[in-house]
Amino acid sequence: MPSASRLPSAATLGRALVQDARLCRPSPLRPITATSFAPLRNTTSALPRPAIFRACQRRPFSLTSRRRLATHDDSFNPADIERESDQVDVCIVGGGPAGLSAAIRLKQLANDAGNEDFRVLLLEKAGELGDHIVSGNVVEPSALDELLPNWNDPENPDRYEHITPATTDRMRFLTKSYSIPIPAPPQMNNHGNYIISLNQFTKWLGERAEEIGVEIYPGFAASEVLYNADGSVKGVATNDLGISRSGKPKDSFERGMEFHARVTLLAEGCHGSLTKQVTKKFDLRRDSQPQTYGLGIKEVWEIDPAKFEKGLVAHSLGYPLPADTYGGGWMYHFGENLVSIGLVVGLDYPNPWLAPYGEFQKMKHHPMYAKYLEGGKCISYGARTLNEGGFQSIPKCAFPGGALIGDTAGFLNVPKIKGTHTAMRSGMLAAEAAFSALRESDDSSPVFLYDYEDKLRSSSIWKELKEVRNMRPSFHSPLKLYGGIMYSGLEAYILKGRVPWTIKHAGTDHGATKLAADCPKIEYPKPDGKISFDILTSVSRTGTNHEEDQPCHLHVEDWDKHAELEYPKYQGVENRFCPAGVYEYVEDESKPLGVRFQINSQNCVHCKTCDIKVPDQDITWRTPQGGEGPKYVMT
């Protein structure tokens, strides 16, 4: 009999199980055929993609013991098949800056303590790390300096090189034809900050995480929270594969996998689907105001070198948005002749005729932006929602068995227009609290991260969000747009949050939507194909892809009932708020309304706008198969 010292550990067996599963994955899906509902990826505009994690693009397992050949029996229930499971110390859901920072910090602590077998596993629904990441982004490096002090050291061969120091700040108020210089609040001073592609940065951060021992599995779409008998979180499960659109198993059916952990950290980004589950179960919003959101729409351009102003950071307020809509534009010059340009539209806008995508296309034709874009080439497009509620909308972030970190908790500093540093810092704080709690508790008791809540309240995150808490909601107070601008200036320069009041948010974003009959109709000009583009052309630049024969991940219980509820009141608001052309009403004389509601889910870029903004709240965004969705480049 072999000695105990030569027997493989449970951690080793777990790693082998998942590694074997990874090696059995099928090839990535080919691009879907070109139709009006499923745009092809524009391969001519795609930039070279790094090889990191490419072997792990898709999540499927092909282990014989876990596979069932479909019998197409109506009585088939996937739950009757037991899922494989793996036990780890900490499971992190989401491979963005918060999740990766938490993972790195955990392994730093474990390795320093001599516990190299401490397992930190990170699940990412995208086919590659960074594929679903889109952001402005002018990063404040304070958290990165703390996590990886030599990240920018010239002597470090693994330093992050794709940075452009911010050199010039500009702030403008736009009318239809003019741009008026206005003072920027001190929070927007970018001295010492860097313009980056967060998509690129996330890939680099993932490399650093793997080097230190973090187990990273892209293409694993966590779709379900698992609970212990005492109600604490036990871990997560990935979704099943090989289910047809009708809900029946296909020949390729494979059951999902469970990942059990003493601590589960949710780092899903804005409006995460698992975050919604735990928020409801543990009533995490009981002491906070409703979250309010913005939709960020972005393009990356390659422009004429003669027009390039490296390090320029420009922001705008006003045109094209109406006075009752919060938002603003940006333009950052980075890399070599690259420009990041975008618009954020607050999703508490009232007019259902407004289309954020259409507003963005209009904005690019303003002289402030058009003079740079003329003669250039758009190479990338993306869209994602972001939390704008700030301090008063932060939920309880710890729950039995886990915690919320990063933008899924809502740590974006809206006046500063930055959230990467707060996301990373929250991940690091949660990691420290988790490692301490695991060392002090026994295996039989649930882990609660009390220290995480305390660390948050004494951190720079809390301080800076509390200081600016009244600025965003002032725009939807009786002060309105111009009063909000003046009050925000007063807060930024003088008050700095040292007031006894906290302005409340007006309500939910979906509840802010007025009836179409009560609002002026907005007509958008036809795109010129040079500076502005139709929506399917833009979607083709995202590389998004979903297998067609699977249950629709944009869940609407009854499509006809949805149309009866929404269309008479809002006249197709879904078609306008979606930045990817997913929703439409098609003429159909057989329907009582004369139109048929249609979901083109292949176009989805996972922005989550529909789940937030639909007035009757009957669209639920769920995770599709792992590895699907956009494949962003340079966003």
N, C-alpha and C positions, 0 to 999 in steps of 0.2 A: 504494500500500500504506500502511495507517495506521501511524503511528509506534508504537514499543513503548510509549511512555508513555500512549497512548490505549487500549491493549488491556486488557480486564478481567483482573484478577488471578485466580489460582486460588481464593483465598478468596472473592472476589466471586462467581465462578461457583458455588462450593459453596453459598454462602448462597442464591443464586437457585434452585438445584435444590431445596433443602429448602423454601424459601418457596413455590415453585410447587406442591410436593406438599401443603403445608399448606392452600393455597387450594382444593385439589381434594377435600377431605375431605367425606364425606356427613354428613347431619344426625345428631345423637346418637340412639341407640336410644330408642324410647319405653319407658316402664315395662312390665315384663312383666306378664302377666295375673295376677290374684289366684288363687293356688291354695295348697294346703297346703305346697307346696315353694318357691313364689316369691312372697314377700309384696310387696304394693304399698308404695311409698313413701308415708308419711303426710304429704301436702302441707300439711295444716292446721297442722302443727307446724314446718314449715320456715321458717327465718329468711331475710330477703333475702340474696342472694348477690352479691358484687361482680362487676363485668364483666370483671375482669382475666383474661386468657388464655382467655376463654370461646370465642373463635373456634377455639381449638386443642384442643377437647375430645377429638378422636379422631385416631388416627394414620394412618388409611388413605391410601395413595397411589392415584391414579387415572391415572397416566401411561400412555399407550397402549403405549409400548415395554415397560412392565413388567407389563402385564396379560395374562392368558391366559384365554380363555373356556374353561370346563371342558368336557372331552370325556367325563368320567366313565370314562376308560380306566383299568383296573386297574393298568396299567404306569406310570401317571403318577407322576413323582417330582419334587416341588418343587425339589429340589437341582439338577435339570437346567436350571432357569431362572436365569440370572445375576442377582444382586442389584445394584441401583444402590448406589453408595458415595459417601461424602463424606469428605474429609480435613480434619482440624482439628488444632490444637496439643494441646489437652487436652479429653478427653471425660469428663463426669461423669455417673454413673448414679445418679439419685435426687435429688428436689427437696425434701428436708427441710432442717433447719437446717445440717447438716454440708455437704451438697452445695452449697447456696446460698452459705454462708460461704466455701467453697473457691473458688467461681466468682467471687465479688466480689473476694476478695483477689488472685486471679490477674489480673483485669482492672485492679485498682488498680496492681499492680506493672508490668504491661505498659504501661499508659497513662503512668505516671510515667517509664518508660524511653523514651517516645516511640514505642512499637511498638503503634499502635492497630489494626493488622491482625492482631494476635495473637488467634487464634480459640479461644474457650472455649465449648463447647457442652454443654448440660445436658439430659438425657433424663429424663422423669418418666412413669411408667406410668399415673398417674391422669389423668382427663379435665381437671382443673384443678389447679394447685398448691394443696396443702392438703387436697384431697379425701380422701386416705388418712392424714392426720395426726391422731393422737389421743394426748393426754397429759394429765397432771394439771392444770395445770402452774404451779409457782411458780419463776420463772426467776431465776437469779443472773446479773446483767447484766455480769459482768466481761469476758467475751469480746465481747459486743456493744459495750461501751464502747470496746474496742480497735479493732473492725472499723469501726464507724460512730459516731465520737465524739459526733456531734450528733443521735443517734437520738431523744433525748428533750428536745432544746432547744426551748423555747417559740418561739424565733425561726425555727425550721426548719419551713417549710410542709409538708414531707413527714415530719415526726416520727411516731413510732408512738404513737397516742393511746389505744389500748385497753388500758391498764394499770391495775391496782389495787394500790397499795402494800400489802404485808403489814403488818398492824398488831398482830395478836394471835396468839400460838402456844399451842396446847393439845395435850397428849398424854394419852391415857387408855388404861387397861387395862380391857377390857370382860368382864363376866360376862354371863349371859343377861339379867339385868334391871338391872344396875348398871354405872356407869362410875367407875373409880377413878383419880384424878389420879396420874400418875407423872412423874418428871423426864425431859425430852427430852434426848437427847445434844446437845452443843454444835454438832454438824454440822447439826442441824435448826433452828438459830436463823435466822429469816428476816428479820431486820432489814436493810433495804436491798434486799430482793428484791421481785418483783412477781408478782401473780397474773395470768395471761394465758390466752387461748385460743391454743394453739400452731397450731391450724388457721388462725386469723386472722393470726397473726404470720407464718406461712410465706408467705401471700399477699403481705403487705406486703414481706417480705424479697425475694420474687421481683420486685416492682416496682423495688426498689432495684438488683437485679442487672441487669434489662433496661436501666435508665437508664444504667448504666456500660458497657453493650455486650455483656453475656452473651447468647448465643443460647439461648433456653429453648423446648423442645418438649414440652409435655404431651401425653398420649395416645400416647407412643412407648414401648412395652413392650420393653425390652432382654431378650432371652431366651437369648442365646448369646455366649460369649466367643470372640473370634477370636485366633489366634496366628500369629506370624511363623515362618519356617522354623527360626530358632534357638530357638524355644520361648517367646520373650517375648510378652507380650500385645500384640496389634495393634489392638484395639478391641473393639467389640461389634456384634451384629446384632439387629435387632428381629424379632419373630415374624411369620410369614405370616398373612394374613387370608383369609377365605373358604374355610376347610376345614370340612367337615361333621363331625358327631359321629362318623360312620363312618370318618373319615380321608380321604375323597375330596374333590376340589376342587369348589366350587360355582361358579356363573356369576360370582360376585363375587370369585373368587380373585385375590389380589395378593401378590406376593413381598415379603418383608421388605426392610429396607435396612441396609447396613453403614455404620458410622461408624468410620473409622480415625483413630488418634491416636498421637502419640509417647508420651503419658501418659494412662492411663485410671484415674480415681478411682472406686471403688465406694462409694457412700453410700446403700445400699439400706435401712438400718435393720436391726432385729433379724432374724437368720437369713435373710439375703438369698440368693436362689437363685443368682445369679452368684457371690456370695461363697463359697458351697458348692463351686462348680466350681473356682475358683482355689485355695481352701484345700486341696482334695484334690490338685490338680495339683502345687502347689508345697510341699505338706506343711507348711503354715503353723502347724499345731498341734503340731509335733513336740516343742517345748519347753514347752508350756503344759498346764494341767489342762483337763479337759472343761468346756465352758461349761454353766452352769445358768441356767434361765430362770424368769421369772414371767409370768403372764397378768394384764394389767390390764384391768378392765371398768369402764366409766365411763358416767355419765349427766349431763346438764345439766338443771337444773330452774329454773323461774321460781317464786319463792316469795312468800308474803305479805310485803309491805314491813315490817310490824310485827315480823317475825321476822328480818329481814335484818340481819346484822352485818358491814358492809363491811370487808374486809381480814382476816377471820378465817381462820386456817389451823389446821385441827384434824386430828389423826391418832389412830388407835386400833390396839391389839394385842389378841389374845385372840379372844373371841367374834366371829363364829360359827365360826371355824376350829378344828379339833381340835388337840390339843397337838403332834401329829407333823407339822403342816403349817405352813410358814413363810408369813407374809403379814401384811397389815394394811389398814385402811381410811383414807380421807381425806375431808375436806369443806372446800372453799374457797369463800368468799363473794366474788364479784367483780362488776364491772360495775354494773348497776342491778338489784338483786333476783335476781341469778343465783347459782346454787350448782352447783359442780362436785363430784360425789360419786362415789366409786369404791372398788374393792377390788382389791388385787394378791394373787394366790395363787401361791406358789412351785410350779413344775411338777414338782418332785421329791417331790410328795406321794405317799404309798404306796397309799392306799385307792382302788381303781378305782370305788367307788360314789360318790365325792365328785364333785360338779358345781360348778365355780367359779361358773357363772351362778346356780345355786340358792343358793350361799352368799352371793352379793351381794344377792339378793332378801331373804334372811333378815336380813342386816345392816341393811338400810334400815328394818326394823321395830323395831330396838333404840331405846329411848327417846332415846339421844344423837342419833340421826339423824332418827327419825320426827317429833319435835316441830318440826323445821324443814320437813319435807316435807309434812306434813298440810295440806291445802288448796291445795297447789301444783300445778304442771303440769310433767310431764317433756317436754322439747322435743327431746332428742337422746340418742343412744346410740352407743357404740362399744367396740371391744375390740382389743387389740394385745399381742403378747408383747414382753418386754423382757429384756435380758441382765442377769443378776444375779451372774455369776461373779466379776466384779471383777478385781483385780490379777493373781491367779494364773491367770486364764483368758484373758488378753490374748494373741492369737496373734502371730506375726510379721506386721507390718502392711505391709511393702513387699515387692514381688515384681518380677521383670523386666517393666518396662513399666507399672507402676501401683502402687496402694496401697489399703488399706482405711481408711476414715475414719468417724467417728461411731459410732452404735450397732451398725453391722455389724461393727465391731471389738470392741465391748464396753466402752465407757468410762463406763457409768452408775455413779454413786456411790450405792450402795444405802442406806447409813445416812443420807446426806444427802437421799435421794429426789430426786436431780437428775441430769440427763444432758445437758440442752440446752447448757449452757455448755461442757462438755467436748467435746461433739460439734462445736460451732462452732469451738472452739479447735483441735481436731485437723484440721478442714478447712483452717483458716488455716495451720497448720504444714505440712501436705502441699502447699498451694499455694506456699508460699515455697520448699520443697524442690524442687518440680517446676519452678518458674520458673528457679531457679538451675541445676538439672541440664540443662534445655533450652538455656540460654544457653551452657553449657560443653561440650556434646556436639555431635557432628556428626550429620547426618541419617541416616547409614548404620549407626550403632551403637545398640543397645538402651539405653534409659534405665533406670537403677536409682536409686531415691530413698534412697540411703544416709543423707542428711541428715535425712530424715523420722524414721527410727528414732532417730537421735541427738537430734533436737529433742524427740521424745516423752519420752525418758528424762530430759531436763533440764527438762521443763516442769512446770507446776502440776498437769497431769493425772496424771502419774506420782506426784508427791508425795502428792496427796490420796487416790489409790486405794491406794497402798502403806500409808498410815497406817491405813486402815480394812479392810485385807485379811482380817483374822481375824474380823470381826464376823458377816458372813452365814454362813460355814461353821460357826461355833460352835454354831448352832442344830441342826445335824444331826451334831454330835459327841457323845461320851458325856455331855456337859453337858445336852443336850436343851433344851426350851423355856425353863424357868425358869433353868437354869444358863447358857443362852445369853444371856438378858436380863442377868443379873448380870455375866457376863464382858464383854459388849458395853459395859456401863456402865463397867467397869474400863478397857477399851481406850479408850473415848471421853474419859474424864476424866483418866486418869493415864498409861497406857502409850503411847497415841497411836502404836501400831505399832512402837515402839522395842523390839522383842523379837526374839530370834534365831530364832524359829519362825514357820512359816506353816502354818496349818491347811488341810488338803486338803479338797476337796469329796468327798462320798461316792461319786460316780460320775455316770453320765448320768441325766437325768430319766426317760427311758423305762425305763431299767433299774431305777429305784426302785419301779416299779409292782408291787404284790403281786397274787397271785391273788385273785379275787373271793371264793372259798370261804374264804379265810383272813382276811377283813376284815368288820367289821360293816356291814350294809346301812344306807344313809342314805336316809330318806324326807324329801322336801321339801314344805312346806305349799303348798296351792293359792294362787296369787296373787290378791290382792283387786282388782286393776284400778285401784287408787288410788295405793298406794305401791309395790306389787310387780306385775310384769307377766309374762305368758307370753312365751316366747322369740320367737315370730313377731311379736308386737306390738313388741317391742324392735327386731328386725331391720328392721321397716318404718320405723323412725326413722333408719336408717343411709342410706337412699336407695340401697342396693346394687342392682346390675343387671348381668346377664351375658346375652349372646345365648345362647339355648338350643342352637341347632344349630351347635356347635363341639366339638372334642375336650375332654373334661373336664380342666380344669387341675389337678384333684386326682387325680394319677395313681396308680392301683392296677393292677398288671399283670393280676391275676386276682381279680375280686370274690368269686367263690365260694371260692377258696383262702384269701383274706383272712378270710372268715367262719369257715372251718374252723380257721384258726390262732388267731384272736382270741376268737371268741364263747364257746367252752367255758371258756376260762381267765378272761376278763375281763367277760363278760356285758354287752357293749355299752358299753365304756368310751368309745368314740369319740363316741357320742351325748351323753355327759355332759361330756367335756372341751371340746367345741366350744361356743363362746358364740353360735353363729348357727344352730343347728339344721340343720347341713349333713348330718350322718351319722345314720342310723337303721337299725334292724333291723326289717323288716316281716314279719309272720306270712305264711308261705308253706309250705303242706303239701307242695308238690312238692320242697322242699329237704330234705336229710337231717337238718339241724338244726331244721327247722320254721320257720326264719326266713331272710329274704333280706337281704343287705347292700345298702344304697341310699345314693347320694351325691346330695344336692340342691345341686349346685354353684352354682345361681343365688343361694343365700342367703349365699355366702361373703363375709366382710368382710376377707379377706387378713390374718388375725391370725397365721398360721403355727403355731398350736398343734398341729395334727394332725401336721405334719412333725416336730415335736419330741417329742411325747408318746406317739404310737402305739407300743405295746410291741415289736412285731416290725419296726418301721421300714420298712414297705412302702407308706407313703403319701408321695408326693413332691409338694410344692407347686410348680407351674410357673406362669409368667405367662400369664394369659388375654390376650385381645385388648386392645390399648391403649385406654385410656379407660374400661374397665369396673371394677367393684368398687364400694366405698362412695363416697358423696358426703357426707362428714361436714360438719356445721354446728356451729360453736362448740366443737368438741371440743379 
